[in-house]
């Protein structure tokens, strides 16, 4: 292990060595934002601001193609980038269409802002018009088959969505642990901050995993309540293994943590490739993204591999990443 450790020290500055193993990610990323019924002007303002911030970060920071970002909002006039109103009918139509066009290895993140309720054992999100139930959303998600889908419901009383949406290859995050935590939530604001800023990037690899975003938002919520000396009325839940139960804090190297750590929207290399000024630099950044994905895949297979084979392949990838980083620096410095 000494050889690998030395390589990790060498490459720490470029963020190649991360603590949690992650799974490979191929294909494109898609982001769906649903800004549901606000109820009050202050919520309408917040939901719109969060939507704008996420749309901008998705393209500029995470490198998602603009046509892979879908925003449904209470008012279509809230922003030119809003595709349609966030009615249940529109959600059903757009998710069904996305399930048809998304590739087999694509990954989809659905983020919901709004207010929720639970009645008769069924949790719902309040929409303009008929509400959207957890059961109905689960039926829509079934259309994606075994594609990688993550749903983040930041609404009050959202905890009931965990069990309903649970499925293999799916991650569910809710702002509350049950449908009985009905107070206004602040998880959404901090989740957006995680995806739009640098503070959540715990491993400094210039990518924000779903685990990093979740843990950042969860901790910030707790800090706010503690600072204001208030009783914590929202307890976020992460289910990244499809057990329908989830956890509050995802301990490192546990199944929930590994699965959520593996989910990225994109990251620095993907975004840089999209805006590179030369074909050579674009190719170098694309190679960096490919190597990062290969490294994720290798770490995911660690437990099933002989130790010596794992060390050998890891060292090769780390050295390839080091050479790639040198190439990128040279190309950026020379203007080529």
Protein Blocks (a to p, Z undefined) as FASTA:
>chain_A
ZZmmmmmmmmmmnopacfbdcdddedjdddddddddekiaklmmmmmmmmmmmmmmmmmm
nopafklcccddfblklpmklmbdcdfklmmmmmmmmmmmpcfkbccddddedddddeeh
iacdddehjdddfklmmmmmmmnomaccddddfbghklmmmmmmgcghiacddfbfbfkl
mbccfklmmmmmmmmmmklmmnonopacfklmmmmmmmmmmmmmmmnopacfbdcdddfk
ononopfbdcehiaklmmmmmpcfbbjklmmmmmocbfklmmmmmmmmmmmmmmmmmmmm
mmmpcfklmmmmmmmmmmmmmmmmmmmmmmmmnoZZ
